[in-house]
Amino acid sequence: MSHIKFLHASIELWKQNRRRIRTRTRGEEETEEEEEEEEETEEEEEEEEEEEEEEKVVKRGTSIVYLVAACESELARCHLHINLCQLRRGGAGEEEEEEEEEEEGGEEEEESLK
């Protein structure tokens, strides 16, 4: 009878070990799947961040283009104003006075910006 008890105990140990091995294997598979999912999620997040950064760069570039265009437009308007003033005053002799006025105006603008 002791042999039968020994065999039953051995069978029970074998079943327990088999369950543990299955549980470990499943756990490892689940862990691997979780790691793969985490990697995919991280890659997706990185791609989204890169896309957002690209959008920001494009927006900044667009803003800069608009600012440059506005400055060029303002500069052209100023040149037209200068030309009109020269025509009204009747000549090139007053160009020096206008240049001095422009320099003074530019200095005042620089001071106000500071």
Phi and psi restraints in degrees (range 20) as a CNS / XPLOR table:
assign (resid 1 and name C) (resid 2 and name N)
       (resid 2 and name CA) (resid 2 and name C) 1.0 -63.3 20.0 2
assign (resid 2 and name N) (resid 2 and name CA)
       (resid 2 and name C) (resid 3 and name N) 1.0 -30.6 20.0 2
assign (resid 2 and name C) (resid 3 and name N)
       (resid 3 and name CA) (resid 3 and name C) 1.0 -67.0 20.0 2
assign (resid 3 and name N) (resid 3 and name CA)
       (resid 3 and name C) (resid 4 and name N) 1.0 -38.3 20.0 2
assign (resid 3 and name C) (resid 4 and name N)
       (resid 4 and name CA) (resid 4 and name C) 1.0 -66.6 20.0 2
assign (resid 4 and name N) (resid 4 and name CA)
       (resid 4 and name C) (resid 5 and name N) 1.0 -42.7 20.0 2
assign (resid 4 and name C) (resid 5 and name N)
       (resid 5 and name CA) (resid 5 and name C) 1.0 -61.9 20.0 2
assign (resid 5 and name N) (resid 5 and name CA)
       (resid 5 and name C) (resid 6 and name N) 1.0 -41.2 20.0 2
assign (resid 5 and name C) (resid 6 and name N)
       (resid 6 and name CA) (resid 6 and name C) 1.0 -62.5 20.0 2
assign (resid 6 and name N) (resid 6 and name CA)
       (resid 6 and name C) (resid 7 and name N) 1.0 -43.0 20.0 2
assign (resid 6 and name C) (resid 7 and name N)
       (resid 7 and name CA) (resid 7 and name C) 1.0 -64.1 20.0 2
assign (resid 7 and name N) (resid 7 and name CA)
       (resid 7 and name C) (resid 8 and name N) 1.0 -43.0 20.0 2
assign (resid 7 and name C) (resid 8 and name N)
       (resid 8 and name CA) (resid 8 and name C) 1.0 -62.7 20.0 2
assign (resid 8 and name N) (resid 8 and name CA)
       (resid 8 and name C) (resid 9 and name N) 1.0 -43.0 20.0 2
assign (resid 8 and name C) (resid 9 and name N)
       (resid 9 and name CA) (resid 9 and name C) 1.0 -63.7 20.0 2
assign (resid 9 and name N) (resid 9 and name CA)
       (resid 9 and name C) (resid 10 and name N) 1.0 -40.3 20.0 2
assign (resid 9 and name C) (resid 10 and name N)
       (resid 10 and name CA) (resid 10 and name C) 1.0 -63.9 20.0 2
assign (resid 10 and name N) (resid 10 and name CA)
       (resid 10 and name C) (resid 11 and name N) 1.0 -41.8 20.0 2
assign (resid 10 and name C) (resid 11 and name N)
       (resid 11 and name CA) (resid 11 and name C) 1.0 -63.6 20.0 2
assign (resid 11 and name N) (resid 11 and name CA)
       (resid 11 and name C) (resid 12 and name N) 1.0 -43.1 20.0 2
assign (resid 11 and name C) (resid 12 and name N)
       (resid 12 and name CA) (resid 12 and name C) 1.0 -62.3 20.0 2
assign (resid 12 and name N) (resid 12 and name CA)
       (resid 12 and name C) (resid 13 and name N) 1.0 -43.6 20.0 2
assign (resid 12 and name C) (resid 13 and name N)
       (resid 13 and name CA) (resid 13 and name C) 1.0 -61.6 20.0 2
assign (resid 13 and name N) (resid 13 and name CA)
       (resid 13 and name C) (resid 14 and name N) 1.0 -42.2 20.0 2
assign (resid 13 and name C) (resid 14 and name N)
       (resid 14 and name CA) (resid 14 and name C) 1.0 -60.9 20.0 2
assign (resid 14 and name N) (resid 14 and name CA)
       (resid 14 and name C) (resid 15 and name N) 1.0 -43.7 20.0 2
assign (resid 14 and name C) (resid 15 and name N)
       (resid 15 and name CA) (resid 15 and name C) 1.0 -63.1 20.0 2
assign (resid 15 and name N) (resid 15 and name CA)
       (resid 15 and name C) (resid 16 and name N) 1.0 -42.8 20.0 2
assign (resid 15 and name C) (resid 16 and name N)
       (resid 16 and name CA) (resid 16 and name C) 1.0 -63.1 20.0 2
assign (resid 16 and name N) (resid 16 and name CA)
       (resid 16 and name C) (resid 17 and name N) 1.0 -45.2 20.0 2
assign (resid 16 and name C) (resid 17 and name N)
       (resid 17 and name CA) (resid 17 and name C) 1.0 -62.1 20.0 2
assign (resid 17 and name N) (resid 17 and name CA)
       (resid 17 and name C) (resid 18 and name N) 1.0 -40.7 20.0 2
assign (resid 17 and name C) (resid 18 and name N)
       (resid 18 and name CA) (resid 18 and name C) 1.0 -62.6 20.0 2
assign (resid 18 and name N) (resid 18 and name CA)
       (resid 18 and name C) (resid 19 and name N) 1.0 -42.2 20.0 2
assign (resid 18 and name C) (resid 19 and name N)
       (resid 19 and name CA) (resid 19 and name C) 1.0 -62.6 20.0 2
assign (resid 19 and name N) (resid 19 and name CA)
       (resid 19 and name C) (resid 20 and name N) 1.0 -43.1 20.0 2
assign (resid 19 and name C) (resid 20 and name N)
       (resid 20 and name CA) (resid 20 and name C) 1.0 -61.2 20.0 2
assign (resid 20 and name N) (resid 20 and name CA)
       (resid 20 and name C) (resid 21 and name N) 1.0 -43.9 20.0 2
assign (resid 20 and name C) (resid 21 and name N)
       (resid 21 and name CA) (resid 21 and name C) 1.0 -62.9 20.0 2
assign (resid 21 and name N) (resid 21 and name CA)
       (resid 21 and name C) (resid 22 and name N) 1.0 -44.2 20.0 2
assign (resid 21 and name C) (resid 22 and name N)
       (resid 22 and name CA) (resid 22 and name C) 1.0 -61.8 20.0 2
assign (resid 22 and name N) (resid 22 and name CA)
       (resid 22 and name C) (resid 23 and name N) 1.0 -44.0 20.0 2
assign (resid 22 and name C) (resid 23 and name N)
       (resid 23 and name CA) (resid 23 and name C) 1.0 -61.8 20.0 2
assign (resid 23 and name N) (resid 23 and name CA)
       (resid 23 and name C) (resid 24 and name N) 1.0 -44.6 20.0 2
assign (resid 23 and name C) (resid 24 and name N)
       (resid 24 and name CA) (resid 24 and name C) 1.0 -61.0 20.0 2
assign (resid 24 and name N) (resid 24 and name CA)
       (resid 24 and name C) (resid 25 and name N) 1.0 -46.0 20.0 2
assign (resid 24 and name C) (resid 25 and name N)
       (resid 25 and name CA) (resid 25 and name C) 1.0 -61.3 20.0 2
assign (resid 25 and name N) (resid 25 and name CA)
       (resid 25 and name C) (resid 26 and name N) 1.0 -45.2 20.0 2
assign (resid 25 and name C) (resid 26 and name N)
       (resid 26 and name CA) (resid 26 and name C) 1.0 -62.7 20.0 2
assign (resid 26 and name N) (resid 26 and name CA)
       (resid 26 and name C) (resid 27 and name N) 1.0 -42.5 20.0 2
assign (resid 26 and name C) (resid 27 and name N)
       (resid 27 and name CA) (resid 27 and name C) 1.0 -61.1 20.0 2
assign (resid 27 and name N) (resid 27 and name CA)
       (resid 27 and name C) (resid 28 and name N) 1.0 -42.0 20.0 2
assign (resid 27 and name C) (resid 28 and name N)
       (resid 28 and name CA) (resid 28 and name C) 1.0 -65.3 20.0 2
assign (resid 28 and name N) (resid 28 and name CA)
       (resid 28 and name C) (resid 29 and name N) 1.0 -41.4 20.0 2
assign (resid 28 and name C) (resid 29 and name N)
       (resid 29 and name CA) (resid 29 and name C) 1.0 -63.3 20.0 2
assign (resid 29 and name N) (resid 29 and name CA)
       (resid 29 and name C) (resid 30 and name N) 1.0 -43.6 20.0 2
assign (resid 29 and name C) (resid 30 and name N)
       (resid 30 and name CA) (resid 30 and name C) 1.0 -63.8 20.0 2
assign (resid 30 and name N) (resid 30 and name CA)
       (resid 30 and name C) (resid 31 and name N) 1.0 -41.4 20.0 2
assign (resid 30 and name C) (resid 31 and name N)
       (resid 31 and name CA) (resid 31 and name C) 1.0 -62.2 20.0 2
assign (resid 31 and name N) (resid 31 and name CA)
       (resid 31 and name C) (resid 32 and name N) 1.0 -43.3 20.0 2
assign (resid 31 and name C) (resid 32 and name N)
       (resid 32 and name CA) (resid 32 and name C) 1.0 -62.4 20.0 2
assign (resid 32 and name N) (resid 32 and name CA)
       (resid 32 and name C) (resid 33 and name N) 1.0 -42.8 20.0 2
assign (resid 32 and name C) (resid 33 and name N)
       (resid 33 and name CA) (resid 33 and name C) 1.0 -63.4 20.0 2
assign (resid 33 and name N) (resid 33 and name CA)
       (resid 33 and name C) (resid 34 and name N) 1.0 -42.5 20.0 2
assign (resid 33 and name C) (resid 34 and name N)
       (resid 34 and name CA) (resid 34 and name C) 1.0 -62.8 20.0 2
assign (resid 34 and name N) (resid 34 and name CA)
       (resid 34 and name C) (resid 35 and name N) 1.0 -42.3 20.0 2
assign (resid 34 and name C) (resid 35 and name N)
       (resid 35 and name CA) (resid 35 and name C) 1.0 -62.8 20.0 2
assign (resid 35 and name N) (resid 35 and name CA)
       (resid 35 and name C) (resid 36 and name N) 1.0 -42.1 20.0 2
assign (resid 35 and name C) (resid 36 and name N)
       (resid 36 and name CA) (resid 36 and name C) 1.0 -62.7 20.0 2
assign (resid 36 and name N) (resid 36 and name CA)
       (resid 36 and name C) (resid 37 and name N) 1.0 -43.1 20.0 2
assign (resid 36 and name C) (resid 37 and name N)
       (resid 37 and name CA) (resid 37 and name C) 1.0 -63.5 20.0 2
assign (resid 37 and name N) (resid 37 and name CA)
       (resid 37 and name C) (resid 38 and name N) 1.0 -41.3 20.0 2
assign (resid 37 and name C) (resid 38 and name N)
       (resid 38 and name CA) (resid 38 and name C) 1.0 -62.5 20.0 2
assign (resid 38 and name N) (resid 38 and name CA)
       (resid 38 and name C) (resid 39 and name N) 1.0 -42.8 20.0 2
assign (resid 38 and name C) (resid 39 and name N)
       (resid 39 and name CA) (resid 39 and name C) 1.0 -62.2 20.0 2
assign (resid 39 and name N) (resid 39 and name CA)
       (resid 39 and name C) (resid 40 and name N) 1.0 -43.8 20.0 2
assign (resid 39 and name C) (resid 40 and name N)
       (resid 40 and name CA) (resid 40 and name C) 1.0 -62.7 20.0 2
assign (resid 40 and name N) (resid 40 and name CA)
       (resid 40 and name C) (resid 41 and name N) 1.0 -42.4 20.0 2
assign (resid 40 and name C) (resid 41 and name N)
       (resid 41 and name CA) (resid 41 and name C) 1.0 -62.7 20.0 2
assign (resid 41 and name N) (resid 41 and name CA)
       (resid 41 and name C) (resid 42 and name N) 1.0 -44.3 20.0 2
assign (resid 41 and name C) (resid 42 and name N)
       (resid 42 and name CA) (resid 42 and name C) 1.0 -61.8 20.0 2
assign (resid 42 and name N) (resid 42 and name CA)
       (resid 42 and name C) (resid 43 and name N) 1.0 -42.5 20.0 2
assign (resid 42 and name C) (resid 43 and name N)
       (resid 43 and name CA) (resid 43 and name C) 1.0 -62.9 20.0 2
assign (resid 43 and name N) (resid 43 and name CA)
       (resid 43 and name C) (resid 44 and name N) 1.0 -42.7 20.0 2
assign (resid 43 and name C) (resid 44 and name N)
       (resid 44 and name CA) (resid 44 and name C) 1.0 -63.2 20.0 2
assign (resid 44 and name N) (resid 44 and name CA)
       (resid 44 and name C) (resid 45 and name N) 1.0 -42.6 20.0 2
assign (resid 44 and name C) (resid 45 and name N)
       (resid 45 and name CA) (resid 45 and name C) 1.0 -62.9 20.0 2
assign (resid 45 and name N) (resid 45 and name CA)
       (resid 45 and name C) (resid 46 and name N) 1.0 -41.9 20.0 2
assign (resid 45 and name C) (resid 46 and name N)
       (resid 46 and name CA) (resid 46 and name C) 1.0 -62.8 20.0 2
assign (resid 46 and name N) (resid 46 and name CA)
       (resid 46 and name C) (resid 47 and name N) 1.0 -42.2 20.0 2
assign (resid 46 and name C) (resid 47 and name N)
       (resid 47 and name CA) (resid 47 and name C) 1.0 -62.6 20.0 2
assign (resid 47 and name N) (resid 47 and name CA)
       (resid 47 and name C) (resid 48 and name N) 1.0 -42.7 20.0 2
assign (resid 47 and name C) (resid 48 and name N)
       (resid 48 and name CA) (resid 48 and name C) 1.0 -63.1 20.0 2
assign (resid 48 and name N) (resid 48 and name CA)
       (resid 48 and name C) (resid 49 and name N) 1.0 -42.5 20.0 2
assign (resid 48 and name C) (resid 49 and name N)
       (resid 49 and name CA) (resid 49 and name C) 1.0 -62.4 20.0 2
assign (resid 49 and name N) (resid 49 and name CA)
       (resid 49 and name C) (resid 50 and name N) 1.0 -41.7 20.0 2
assign (resid 49 and name C) (resid 50 and name N)
       (resid 50 and name CA) (resid 50 and name C) 1.0 -62.9 20.0 2
assign (resid 50 and name N) (resid 50 and name CA)
       (resid 50 and name C) (resid 51 and name N) 1.0 -42.6 20.0 2
assign (resid 50 and name C) (resid 51 and name N)
       (resid 51 and name CA) (resid 51 and name C) 1.0 -63.2 20.0 2
assign (resid 51 and name N) (resid 51 and name CA)
       (resid 51 and name C) (resid 52 and name N) 1.0 -42.6 20.0 2
assign (resid 51 and name C) (resid 52 and name N)
       (resid 52 and name CA) (resid 52 and name C) 1.0 -62.4 20.0 2
assign (resid 52 and name N) (resid 52 and name CA)
       (resid 52 and name C) (resid 53 and name N) 1.0 -41.8 20.0 2
assign (resid 52 and name C) (resid 53 and name N)
       (resid 53 and name CA) (resid 53 and name C) 1.0 -63.9 20.0 2
assign (resid 53 and name N) (resid 53 and name CA)
       (resid 53 and name C) (resid 54 and name N) 1.0 -41.7 20.0 2
assign (resid 53 and name C) (resid 54 and name N)
       (resid 54 and name CA) (resid 54 and name C) 1.0 -62.1 20.0 2
assign (resid 54 and name N) (resid 54 and name CA)
       (resid 54 and name C) (resid 55 and name N) 1.0 -41.1 20.0 2
assign (resid 54 and name C) (resid 55 and name N)
       (resid 55 and name CA) (resid 55 and name C) 1.0 -62.3 20.0 2
assign (resid 55 and name N) (resid 55 and name CA)
       (resid 55 and name C) (resid 56 and name N) 1.0 -41.4 20.0 2
assign (resid 55 and name C) (resid 56 and name N)
       (resid 56 and name CA) (resid 56 and name C) 1.0 -62.0 20.0 2
assign (resid 56 and name N) (resid 56 and name CA)
       (resid 56 and name C) (resid 57 and name N) 1.0 -43.2 20.0 2
assign (resid 56 and name C) (resid 57 and name N)
       (resid 57 and name CA) (resid 57 and name C) 1.0 -62.8 20.0 2
assign (resid 57 and name N) (resid 57 and name CA)
       (resid 57 and name C) (resid 58 and name N) 1.0 -42.7 20.0 2
assign (resid 57 and name C) (resid 58 and name N)
       (resid 58 and name CA) (resid 58 and name C) 1.0 -63.2 20.0 2
assign (resid 58 and name N) (resid 58 and name CA)
       (resid 58 and name C) (resid 59 and name N) 1.0 -43.5 20.0 2
assign (resid 58 and name C) (resid 59 and name N)
       (resid 59 and name CA) (resid 59 and name C) 1.0 -62.1 20.0 2
assign (resid 59 and name N) (resid 59 and name CA)
       (resid 59 and name C) (resid 60 and name N) 1.0 -43.7 20.0 2
assign (resid 59 and name C) (resid 60 and name N)
       (resid 60 and name CA) (resid 60 and name C) 1.0 -61.3 20.0 2
assign (resid 60 and name N) (resid 60 and name CA)
       (resid 60 and name C) (resid 61 and name N) 1.0 -44.7 20.0 2
assign (resid 60 and name C) (resid 61 and name N)
       (resid 61 and name CA) (resid 61 and name C) 1.0 -61.2 20.0 2
assign (resid 61 and name N) (resid 61 and name CA)
       (resid 61 and name C) (resid 62 and name N) 1.0 -41.5 20.0 2
assign (resid 61 and name C) (resid 62 and name N)
       (resid 62 and name CA) (resid 62 and name C) 1.0 -63.9 20.0 2
assign (resid 62 and name N) (resid 62 and name CA)
       (resid 62 and name C) (resid 63 and name N) 1.0 -42.7 20.0 2
assign (resid 62 and name C) (resid 63 and name N)
       (resid 63 and name CA) (resid 63 and name C) 1.0 -60.6 20.0 2
assign (resid 63 and name N) (resid 63 and name CA)
       (resid 63 and name C) (resid 64 and name N) 1.0 -42.9 20.0 2
assign (resid 63 and name C) (resid 64 and name N)
       (resid 64 and name CA) (resid 64 and name C) 1.0 -64.1 20.0 2
assign (resid 64 and name N) (resid 64 and name CA)
       (resid 64 and name C) (resid 65 and name N) 1.0 -42.0 20.0 2
assign (resid 64 and name C) (resid 65 and name N)
       (resid 65 and name CA) (resid 65 and name C) 1.0 -60.3 20.0 2
assign (resid 65 and name N) (resid 65 and name CA)
       (resid 65 and name C) (resid 66 and name N) 1.0 -43.7 20.0 2
assign (resid 65 and name C) (resid 66 and name N)
       (resid 66 and name CA) (resid 66 and name C) 1.0 -64.4 20.0 2
assign (resid 66 and name N) (resid 66 and name CA)
       (resid 66 and name C) (resid 67 and name N) 1.0 -40.4 20.0 2
assign (resid 66 and name C) (resid 67 and name N)
       (resid 67 and name CA) (resid 67 and name C) 1.0 -63.2 20.0 2
assign (resid 67 and name N) (resid 67 and name CA)
       (resid 67 and name C) (resid 68 and name N) 1.0 -44.2 20.0 2
assign (resid 67 and name C) (resid 68 and name N)
       (resid 68 and name CA) (resid 68 and name C) 1.0 -62.1 20.0 2
assign (resid 68 and name N) (resid 68 and name CA)
       (resid 68 and name C) (resid 69 and name N) 1.0 -44.0 20.0 2
assign (resid 68 and name C) (resid 69 and name N)
       (resid 69 and name CA) (resid 69 and name C) 1.0 -62.1 20.0 2
assign (resid 69 and name N) (resid 69 and name CA)
       (resid 69 and name C) (resid 70 and name N) 1.0 -41.3 20.0 2
assign (resid 69 and name C) (resid 70 and name N)
       (resid 70 and name CA) (resid 70 and name C) 1.0 -64.3 20.0 2
assign (resid 70 and name N) (resid 70 and name CA)
       (resid 70 and name C) (resid 71 and name N) 1.0 -41.4 20.0 2
assign (resid 70 and name C) (resid 71 and name N)
       (resid 71 and name CA) (resid 71 and name C) 1.0 -64.7 20.0 2
assign (resid 71 and name N) (resid 71 and name CA)
       (resid 71 and name C) (resid 72 and name N) 1.0 -43.0 20.0 2
assign (resid 71 and name C) (resid 72 and name N)
       (resid 72 and name CA) (resid 72 and name C) 1.0 -63.2 20.0 2
assign (resid 72 and name N) (resid 72 and name CA)
       (resid 72 and name C) (resid 73 and name N) 1.0 -40.2 20.0 2
assign (resid 72 and name C) (resid 73 and name N)
       (resid 73 and name CA) (resid 73 and name C) 1.0 -63.6 20.0 2
assign (resid 73 and name N) (resid 73 and name CA)
       (resid 73 and name C) (resid 74 and name N) 1.0 -44.2 20.0 2
assign (resid 73 and name C) (resid 74 and name N)
       (resid 74 and name CA) (resid 74 and name C) 1.0 -64.3 20.0 2
assign (resid 74 and name N) (resid 74 and name CA)
       (resid 74 and name C) (resid 75 and name N) 1.0 -40.3 20.0 2
assign (resid 74 and name C) (resid 75 and name N)
       (resid 75 and name CA) (resid 75 and name C) 1.0 -62.9 20.0 2
assign (resid 75 and name N) (resid 75 and name CA)
       (resid 75 and name C) (resid 76 and name N) 1.0 -44.1 20.0 2
assign (resid 75 and name C) (resid 76 and name N)
       (resid 76 and name CA) (resid 76 and name C) 1.0 -62.4 20.0 2
assign (resid 76 and name N) (resid 76 and name CA)
       (resid 76 and name C) (resid 77 and name N) 1.0 -40.2 20.0 2
assign (resid 76 and name C) (resid 77 and name N)
       (resid 77 and name CA) (resid 77 and name C) 1.0 -62.7 20.0 2
assign (resid 77 and name N) (resid 77 and name CA)
       (resid 77 and name C) (resid 78 and name N) 1.0 -40.9 20.0 2
assign (resid 77 and name C) (resid 78 and name N)
       (resid 78 and name CA) (resid 78 and name C) 1.0 -64.0 20.0 2
assign (resid 78 and name N) (resid 78 and name CA)
       (resid 78 and name C) (resid 79 and name N) 1.0 -42.4 20.0 2
assign (resid 78 and name C) (resid 79 and name N)
       (resid 79 and name CA) (resid 79 and name C) 1.0 -62.3 20.0 2
assign (resid 79 and name N) (resid 79 and name CA)
       (resid 79 and name C) (resid 80 and name N) 1.0 -41.1 20.0 2
assign (resid 79 and name C) (resid 80 and name N)
       (resid 80 and name CA) (resid 80 and name C) 1.0 -61.9 20.0 2
assign (resid 80 and name N) (resid 80 and name CA)
       (resid 80 and name C) (resid 81 and name N) 1.0 -42.7 20.0 2
assign (resid 80 and name C) (resid 81 and name N)
       (resid 81 and name CA) (resid 81 and name C) 1.0 -62.0 20.0 2
assign (resid 81 and name N) (resid 81 and name CA)
       (resid 81 and name C) (resid 82 and name N) 1.0 -43.7 20.0 2
assign (resid 81 and name C) (resid 82 and name N)
       (resid 82 and name CA) (resid 82 and name C) 1.0 -61.4 20.0 2
assign (resid 82 and name N) (resid 82 and name CA)
       (resid 82 and name C) (resid 83 and name N) 1.0 -46.4 20.0 2
assign (resid 82 and name C) (resid 83 and name N)
       (resid 83 and name CA) (resid 83 and name C) 1.0 -61.4 20.0 2
assign (resid 83 and name N) (resid 83 and name CA)
       (resid 83 and name C) (resid 84 and name N) 1.0 -42.1 20.0 2
assign (resid 83 and name C) (resid 84 and name N)
       (resid 84 and name CA) (resid 84 and name C) 1.0 -63.1 20.0 2
assign (resid 84 and name N) (resid 84 and name CA)
       (resid 84 and name C) (resid 85 and name N) 1.0 -42.2 20.0 2
assign (resid 84 and name C) (resid 85 and name N)
       (resid 85 and name CA) (resid 85 and name C) 1.0 -62.6 20.0 2
assign (resid 85 and name N) (resid 85 and name CA)
       (resid 85 and name C) (resid 86 and name N) 1.0 -41.7 20.0 2
assign (resid 85 and name C) (resid 86 and name N)
       (resid 86 and name CA) (resid 86 and name C) 1.0 -63.3 20.0 2
assign (resid 86 and name N) (resid 86 and name CA)
       (resid 86 and name C) (resid 87 and name N) 1.0 -41.9 20.0 2
assign (resid 86 and name C) (resid 87 and name N)
       (resid 87 and name CA) (resid 87 and name C) 1.0 -64.6 20.0 2
assign (resid 87 and name N) (resid 87 and name CA)
       (resid 87 and name C) (resid 88 and name N) 1.0 -40.8 20.0 2
assign (resid 87 and name C) (resid 88 and name N)
       (resid 88 and name CA) (resid 88 and name C) 1.0 -66.9 20.0 2
assign (resid 88 and name N) (resid 88 and name CA)
       (resid 88 and name C) (resid 89 and name N) 1.0 -39.1 20.0 2
assign (resid 88 and name C) (resid 89 and name N)
       (resid 89 and name CA) (resid 89 and name C) 1.0 -79.8 20.0 2
assign (resid 89 and name N) (resid 89 and name CA)
       (resid 89 and name C) (resid 90 and name N) 1.0 -16.7 20.0 2
assign (resid 89 and name C) (resid 90 and name N)
       (resid 90 and name CA) (resid 90 and name C) 1.0 90.7 20.0 2
assign (resid 90 and name N) (resid 90 and name CA)
       (resid 90 and name C) (resid 91 and name N) 1.0 24.4 20.0 2
assign (resid 90 and name C) (resid 91 and name N)
       (resid 91 and name CA) (resid 91 and name C) 1.0 159.7 20.0 2
assign (resid 91 and name N) (resid 91 and name CA)
       (resid 91 and name C) (resid 92 and name N) 1.0 -178.1 20.0 2
assign (resid 91 and name C) (resid 92 and name N)
       (resid 92 and name CA) (resid 92 and name C) 1.0 -83.1 20.0 2
assign (resid 92 and name N) (resid 92 and name CA)
       (resid 92 and name C) (resid 93 and name N) 1.0 -17.1 20.0 2
assign (resid 92 and name C) (resid 93 and name N)
       (resid 93 and name CA) (resid 93 and name C) 1.0 -64.0 20.0 2
assign (resid 93 and name N) (resid 93 and name CA)
       (resid 93 and name C) (resid 94 and name N) 1.0 -25.8 20.0 2
assign (resid 93 and name C) (resid 94 and name N)
       (resid 94 and name CA) (resid 94 and name C) 1.0 -94.2 20.0 2
assign (resid 94 and name N) (resid 94 and name CA)
       (resid 94 and name C) (resid 95 and name N) 1.0 2.5 20.0 2
assign (resid 94 and name C) (resid 95 and name N)
       (resid 95 and name CA) (resid 95 and name C) 1.0 -60.7 20.0 2
assign (resid 95 and name N) (resid 95 and name CA)
       (resid 95 and name C) (resid 96 and name N) 1.0 -39.0 20.0 2
assign (resid 95 and name C) (resid 96 and name N)
       (resid 96 and name CA) (resid 96 and name C) 1.0 -62.9 20.0 2
assign (resid 96 and name N) (resid 96 and name CA)
       (resid 96 and name C) (resid 97 and name N) 1.0 -41.9 20.0 2
assign (resid 96 and name C) (resid 97 and name N)
       (resid 97 and name CA) (resid 97 and name C) 1.0 -62.2 20.0 2
assign (resid 97 and name N) (resid 97 and name CA)
       (resid 97 and name C) (resid 98 and name N) 1.0 -41.6 20.0 2
assign (resid 97 and name C) (resid 98 and name N)
       (resid 98 and name CA) (resid 98 and name C) 1.0 -65.7 20.0 2
assign (resid 98 and name N) (resid 98 and name CA)
       (resid 98 and name C) (resid 99 and name N) 1.0 -39.8 20.0 2
assign (resid 98 and name C) (resid 99 and name N)
       (resid 99 and name CA) (resid 99 and name C) 1.0 -62.1 20.0 2
assign (resid 99 and name N) (resid 99 and name CA)
       (resid 99 and name C) (resid 100 and name N) 1.0 -40.9 20.0 2
assign (resid 99 and name C) (resid 100 and name N)
       (resid 100 and name CA) (resid 100 and name C) 1.0 -64.1 20.0 2
assign (resid 100 and name N) (resid 100 and name CA)
       (resid 100 and name C) (resid 101 and name N) 1.0 -41.8 20.0 2
assign (resid 100 and name C) (resid 101 and name N)
       (resid 101 and name CA) (resid 101 and name C) 1.0 -63.2 20.0 2
assign (resid 101 and name N) (resid 101 and name CA)
       (resid 101 and name C) (resid 102 and name N) 1.0 -40.6 20.0 2
assign (resid 101 and name C) (resid 102 and name N)
       (resid 102 and name CA) (resid 102 and name C) 1.0 -63.1 20.0 2
assign (resid 102 and name N) (resid 102 and name CA)
       (resid 102 and name C) (resid 103 and name N) 1.0 -42.5 20.0 2
assign (resid 102 and name C) (resid 103 and name N)
       (resid 103 and name CA) (resid 103 and name C) 1.0 -63.3 20.0 2
assign (resid 103 and name N) (resid 103 and name CA)
       (resid 103 and name C) (resid 104 and name N) 1.0 -42.9 20.0 2
assign (resid 103 and name C) (resid 104 and name N)
       (resid 104 and name CA) (resid 104 and name C) 1.0 -64.0 20.0 2
assign (resid 104 and name N) (resid 104 and name CA)
       (resid 104 and name C) (resid 105 and name N) 1.0 -42.8 20.0 2
assign (resid 104 and name C) (resid 105 and name N)
       (resid 105 and name CA) (resid 105 and name C) 1.0 -62.7 20.0 2
assign (resid 105 and name N) (resid 105 and name CA)
       (resid 105 and name C) (resid 106 and name N) 1.0 -40.1 20.0 2
assign (resid 105 and name C) (resid 106 and name N)
       (resid 106 and name CA) (resid 106 and name C) 1.0 -64.9 20.0 2
assign (resid 106 and name N) (resid 106 and name CA)
       (resid 106 and name C) (resid 107 and name N) 1.0 -38.6 20.0 2
assign (resid 106 and name C) (resid 107 and name N)
       (resid 107 and name CA) (resid 107 and name C) 1.0 -66.3 20.0 2
assign (resid 107 and name N) (resid 107 and name CA)
       (resid 107 and name C) (resid 108 and name N) 1.0 -40.3 20.0 2
assign (resid 107 and name C) (resid 108 and name N)
       (resid 108 and name CA) (resid 108 and name C) 1.0 -63.5 20.0 2
assign (resid 108 and name N) (resid 108 and name CA)
       (resid 108 and name C) (resid 109 and name N) 1.0 -40.6 20.0 2
assign (resid 108 and name C) (resid 109 and name N)
       (resid 109 and name CA) (resid 109 and name C) 1.0 -64.2 20.0 2
assign (resid 109 and name N) (resid 109 and name CA)
       (resid 109 and name C) (resid 110 and name N) 1.0 -41.7 20.0 2
assign (resid 109 and name C) (resid 110 and name N)
       (resid 110 and name CA) (resid 110 and name C) 1.0 -62.1 20.0 2
assign (resid 110 and name N) (resid 110 and name CA)
       (resid 110 and name C) (resid 111 and name N) 1.0 -41.9 20.0 2
assign (resid 110 and name C) (resid 111 and name N)
       (resid 111 and name CA) (resid 111 and name C) 1.0 -65.5 20.0 2
assign (resid 111 and name N) (resid 111 and name CA)
       (resid 111 and name C) (resid 112 and name N) 1.0 -39.5 20.0 2
assign (resid 111 and name C) (resid 112 and name N)
       (resid 112 and name CA) (resid 112 and name C) 1.0 -68.8 20.0 2
assign (resid 112 and name N) (resid 112 and name CA)
       (resid 112 and name C) (resid 113 and name N) 1.0 -31.0 20.0 2
assign (resid 112 and name C) (resid 113 and name N)
       (resid 113 and name CA) (resid 113 and name C) 1.0 -70.5 20.0 2
assign (resid 113 and name N) (resid 113 and name CA)
       (resid 113 and name C) (resid 114 and name N) 1.0 -32.5 20.0 2
